[in-house]
Structure formats: structure tokens, C-alpha cells
Amino acid sequence: MRRAVLPLLGLPLALYGLLGALPRPTPRPAREIEPQSANTDEVRHLLGRRCSSCHGAHKQRGGLRLDLLSAAVRGGKSGPAVVPGHSADSLLIKAVTGHDDVSPMPPSGPRLTPEDVRALCAWIDQGARADDEKLAEGRHPHWAFRPPVRPALPAVRYRSWCRSPIDRFILARLEREGLQPSAEADRVTLLRRVTLDLLGVPPTVEEVDAFLADDRPEAYEFVVERLLASPHYGERWGRHWLDVARYADTDGYNRDAPRSIWKYRDWVIAALNDDMPYDRFLIEQIAGDLLPGATTAQRIATGFHRNTLSNKECGVDPEQFRVEAVADRVNTTGAAILGLTLGCSRCHDHRSDPITQREYYQLFAFFNDADEKTLELPMPQEEAKRDEVRAEVARLLQAFRQAAGVGTADEFAWEKTITPAARAWLPEEVQDALAVPAAERDAEQRARLAEAFLCALEVRQLASLVGAATPIGSAAQFGRQLDLGQYRAQVSAARAREPKIVSTLVLTRRAASRTTHVHIKGDFTRPGETVAPGVLACLPPLPEGAAGDRLDLARWLADPQNPLPARVMVNRLWQQYFGVGLVETENDFGIQGARPSHPELLDWLATEFARSGWSLKAMHRLIVTSATYRQSSHVRRDLAAVDPRNRLLARQARLRLEAEAVRDSALAASGLWCRDLGGPSVYPPQPPEVGEFATFRKSWPTSTGTEHYRRGMYTCYMRAAPYPALVVFDAPDAVTTCTRRGRSTTPLQALTLLNDEAFVEIARGLAARVLQGPAQTDAERIRYAFRLCLVRVPGAVEQARLERLLAEQLDEFQSHPDAAREIAGGAAPDAGRLAAWTVVARALLNLDEFITRE
């Protein structure tokens, strides 16, 4: 076929101005700094973010500290840094501007912007008010460490636009800037947007037609309720949480062995579909096993912190990687739940935030007493059969020991002879058992080691026949006519009858408590002072009488008095809907993080979250029914200079779909989508060479049947050799917690949509669906295919281009039947026609509009 890669249709991209008959915006007023505490926070944040590395709590060059405004006023060795009421005479202003021969500050990196300097001057000229001492004793003055206070709804002039309290905050800011919001998106765009956001797939043609025919004022609200009630809502938003949980189906590191933890993924989906309150959602994942009468589901939930990497390679120090896993749990808790960079305190006190290294290891102590276990989840009949088989294996092994005249002491002696190289060749379950101290092994681990010992004896017996040395006894001892191979064969035959029982990884309380030390410079081999479990001094304390276990930590994280978790979660929800959170640095609410674009709205949402009973669905409903969310995303020229990054939200954001949603949307359009919920990970087609990129070659048993067409979140994700069609669309590496995915645009994305085996197969399915659909003519079929992919009706130019493309491809494949059969996937009654429509489907699935949420 001469056209190996098709060009895009080249649909025109229009730049739109403000839609609707809205008044023209007035000029943006000059920036003002009024004497309010919020502006004191702004100045404190500015100095802390730009100056604390040299003039912070832990380092004060020239004796000058700038993270506290009272200290800034006092100054340092060069005298007062601030002269209240006189910014021009203040040393601080001279330093940041480089005037009067004062060395410009900061000495490296970008200088302060004119807007930053104006803010400092305004604060000084208004008296350099420093309210540090007015704050609660022992609490840090940074805004994020203070409990959110529910603000009153601001007054607005254009009140008829508002549909939700959210809109009052957004509109008040726009009116202060002399801007107007955009008109509401058209109904088709709005339906596609909210369906993609809540379910991760586009609406069906039937759903679009029903919505357009529904003239009730509440038609959109009814759609939202239907989507929130869909079981696929849990899949869509569960994928976001799995990013935070760093979920993967393998251990990581060079060996990257497979692991079974998909039951945790199922728990997340079910919890979100049931609208489990967020406080309980956190508690069960941090410490579900410690709840009174913990259920199996609550124990499965602790898989959140079993998604850490695990290194089982030969020659590793198990304690080193256990410590790394515990540190990862602390760091993930910080970024995912508290929005803090706790990991910066592992080796030393935090450079900018009020977090000491001691406090880091106090949090470390909560997780240090947890053991990593595998929880088996057998059906009753499976459990009975397993117990029967294992009892038989135990009898066979005991008979072998008696016949061979060996005991546990011989087995321990054999263990000591295993070299790291030999250990790498042992079965995984044997390696896992060897990693457990002998006194802590369960019956199954002891049996696995006994089986391995039997195999080793058989090898050594064969070696003795030729006079080779054996580390257990002499050659004569095994010169008896003892058929070790017979015993091994009997054990193997019994094992073959053991049912394959589903299991998952969990945390459990350790029987014997570990002592936690501060690690000097983060080195676990250099223990420092002993610490007990504890929390950050800049946040509320644990309640009196707390036991200091993970359950206390979980309840502290879910406490409404803790100012961070609610803010962090509502900010992450906002980020998913608008591309950027109200706090842009969604994983860093600390001093060097970004200030909220709408601080009052952030606090209102945080308090509303708690008032709603921690209902995530209530927050989704609140956001997607707002006028702010429902705006058109069309680019406006009047915003280009005033708000080029759309932080004021005078329009909606245009966002490329996440990796899984790209695949899911294609599957939904093609009609191939398997809607089954939950279950083990699956293996859709991928290039055969992918497994060779890992240190140990990875097999990829391509799924068959309906599993071939599962959603992207169920695709097996190997850390060492991740699924390439997900990686190319910026799926995270699952090594550390991911609180926001990147969005790149690369040629590989277009090539993947056009030529990847899985997407060619999906395009063929779309073509077959169109040919078998209700349309009677090719023009009607093109219209139908266009609506399946893009939801809207094609324009006249688009329709004509697609009809021309179809005609060209029909002629092409009539002349090249072999190419037609290749594209059609083999012999077909009308391979040329199916191939031509497959090419049209490939073009539609490759459009920027298809992978973009308007």
C-alpha cells in the first residue's frame, strides 16, 4: 500500500472571542495591596519562597531571618532590614533592587519581579505589620498550616450568571480584574466534557440525542446524577487515585517480579462507587487492619502502602530495602495526603518548611512497626482443597526426612551454603521464604524450603555417584538405595493439585515492636537518637492518650482539625477539572509552594467537603454543575495579555485526555469495549520487543476474548517494561506517587494512534460497527462514524473531506487486494470495503479533537 501513514484531515482551528452578548471588559485596575492579613501572608510567602534557603529557620546568613516577618523587621548584623513606613530607606528593598551599591539579592537565580517588589514596598509603606506573635503558640504562620475558615460568599454584580457558590468566588475575582466570564458551552460539548470527566469515555449517540431532546431546565443535572451513579465512575476516578498510590503489577528494580495486588484496585473502585466518606477512605488505607473487628475489605485497603517497590534480587540487604519502603510510605503520605515534601527531611531538617529531621522519623516510626504480608482470599471450596493438598505435602516431606535421616538442622546448614548466584535461580516462593527470619516463617514457607532442600539433596546424591563432595553428610550416607527423585515427584504431583488462590499484599501490625532511630544523614546504618511515633509540630497534635500506632496516624490525617488533607483533596479534584489546581503546586503546600489563586474559594471548598460528610460525589456534583465549569473553552483575545494561563478561569480549559482515557474512548467508539468491572490485570496487544528492554525478559501473554478489550486501567503495568501505548501518553512510572500527570505533545502519539497494533484493531472494529450500523448510505455512515468518535455532527467541509478520503481508499484497495486483506485483518467477504473504512476510522481516531476534552 502506497499510503503507509495517512495525513491528518487538517480540520481548521478557529480562534474565538467572547461568546454571547456580554458587556465589554473594563481596563484592568492597577494592583493594590490593602492592609489585610491575607496580604501579610502574601509577603510572608514571598520572602519564605525566595529567601528562606539563606535566611530561613535553619540558616541565617548575616544573622538575618526572613521567613518570619517580625524577624525581618528586626534585621541582622547589617542592621534593621525594614524601616516601617519608608520602603525607599529599607535595606531589604535596596537589596532586592540592587540600589545604593547594595549587593543584589537573591545572589543566584531569577530576581524578584516588579510585582513582587511592589508588594514588599506596599507592606513596608503600610507599616510593615508583622502578626507572627498573634498566631496560636507553637503554630507556624504559613497559611496552609492554619485551619481553613469558611468565608462569606463575596458580593458580585453579575449575579445572574452564578449557579453555585463556587461561581461567586470566581466571578468576584474576574470583576476585580475587569473581566467577564465566557458563555456556556453548547450542549453537545458540555455533555461530552462531563461524560469524559466523570466516566473517562465519551457519551453514546443515543445519550446525546436524548439530552438534546430533553428540554427540562434540570436536564443537565439529571445527566450528572446518572453519571455519578454509573459503576464506571469508580473506574475513572479510581485511576486518579491509583496514580497517587503508585499502583503497578510488578515489584520494580531489575528483577521486577510480578505481584498480585489487583484486589486493592478493586477496593478503590468499589469505595468510590459507594461514595465512601473520604475520612474513612484514608483511615482504611493507612490502618484498616488495626480497626476493631477489621474486615477482609479493610485489610485489603492497606494495599495502599504495599505498592512500594520491592527488591528481591540476590545479594541485596533485606533491611536496606525494608527501610526504603518505609521511607516511601512516609514520603507518599506527605505528598498525597498532606501536600508536603516530607522526603526533604529524611537527611536533615527541611530547608524551608517547619519540618525537622526528628519529626520525619517520628512519622517513620508509625510505619516501622508494620509487617508486609500476603493475604490469601480463597473461596470455601478452594480453601478446603488447598488444606488437603498441603497436609499431603507435609506428610510426604516428613516421610522423606525420616527415610533420608535428616532434620531441620540439616536444612538450616543447607541454607547457609546457598550462594547469591544460586539463590537467584530458586523459585520465587523459596526466595521469599529465605528472606524471612527462620523464627518468623509460617508452615507454608517452611514446607517450600523443605521442598527446595529435597531437590538439592537429589542433585547432591547424583553428584555423589561420581565421587563429588556434598555439604550435608558424606557420599556414603546417600549411597543407600534411597529414591529421592521419587519423593520429589510425589511432592510435585501433590503441589500440582493445589488450587491457584487469589492473594493480595497487605500491611499488618508487627508482633514485636521495632525501635526507631533518626538515621544520621539518612543512612540506615548510622542510627542516631531514638524517637517515638509523633506528628509535625506545625499541625495539630495527636489526642491525649493516643497509642502511637498507625490507626492514630490515620485518624489524625482524617481529623477535620488538620488543615491540610481537605485542602489537598479538593485542590486535586479542581486540578482534574481545570488542568491546574487552585494551588498549582498540588504536592507542595509548604512555604516554597505556590499561593492559591483563589484562597477564599479553597477554604470554602475545604470546609464544604467536611460539611458534606466527606462526600467526594457531593464535591464532584458541586463543581460540574457550576457555571464556572460549564463555560466555553474557546480562546479569547482579551485574556491573552491579562491571564494567558487561564488562572482566573474566565473560560474553561482545553485538556488532552489521559493515557487510559485515550484507549477507553477508542474502545467505546468502536463498540469493542468490555464493560466488566474489576478483576486481574489483562494483556492487550503490544510490540513483542517491549519485554526485552527489561534486565530480565518479560513475557506478555496477550489476552483473548473480551479481556482483549478491557479499559486501560486494567492493563498490566510492569515497572521495568511499561505498556508503551500508555507511556507515550504520559502515564506515570509508578515508582513514586504521582499527584499530577504531565501532558506532552509528540509525534509518537500520532504514530501510536495510527499504527499501533491495538489501535489498528480498534479502528477495524469501528469500521465494522459503522458498516453494520443503521446508516444506509456512505454519507450517512460517515456522519454516524463522526458522531461515534467526536459526538458532534460534522460540518460540510469535514463531511466532504471524509467522503473524498473514503473514495480514494476504495479505489486504492480495489487495485491492491493484498494490502486490503492486510488492513482488514485477513480474508473477508468484502476486504477492500472494510479496509477503506478502517482507514477512515484511523483518521478519525487520530484527530486532535478526539483525544481532547474541550
Buried (B, 14 or more C-beta within 10 A) or exposed (E): BEEEEBEEBEBEEEEBEBBEEEEEBEEEEEEEBEEEEEBBBBBBBBBBBBBBBBBBBBEBBEEBBBBBBBBBBBBBEEEBBBBBEEBEEBBBBBBBBEEEEBEEBBEEEEBBEEEBBBBBBBBBBBEBBBEBEEEEEEBBBBBBBBBBEEBEBBEBEBEEBBBBBBBBBBBBBBBEBBBBBBBBBEBBBBBBBBBBBBBBBBBBBEBBEBBEEBEEEEBBBEBBEBBBEBEBBBBBBBBBBBBBBBBBBBBBBEBBBBBBBBBBBBBBBBBBBEBBBBBBBBBBBBBBBBBEEBEBBBBBBBBBBBBBBBBBBBEBEEEEBBBBBBBBBBBBBBBBBBBBBBBBBBEBBBBBBBBBBBBBBBBBBBBBBBBBBBBBBBEEEBBEBBEEBBEBBBEBBEEBBEBBEBEEEBBEBBBEEBEEEEBBEBEEBBBBBBBBEBEEBEEBBBBBBBBBBBBBBBEBBEBBEEEEEBEBBEBEBBEEEBEBEEBBEBBBEBBEEBBEBBBBBBBBBEEEEEEBBBBBEBEBEEEBEEBEBBBBBBBBEBEEEBEBBBBBBBBBBBBBEBBBBBBBBBBBBBBBBBBBBBBBBBBBBBBBBBBBBBBBBBBBBBBBBBEBEBBBBBBBBBBBBBBBBBBBBBBBEBBEEBBEEBBBBBBBBBBBBBBBBBBBBBBBBBBBBBBEBBBBBBBBBBEEEBBEEBEEEBEBEBBEEEBBBBBBBBBBBBBBBBBBBBBBBBBBEBBBBBBBBEEEEEEBBBBBBBBBBBBBBBBBBBBBBBBEBEBEEBBEBBBBBBBBBBBBEBEEEBBEBBBEBBEEBBEBBEEBEEBBBBBBBEEBEEBBBBBBBBBBBBBBBBBBBBBBBB
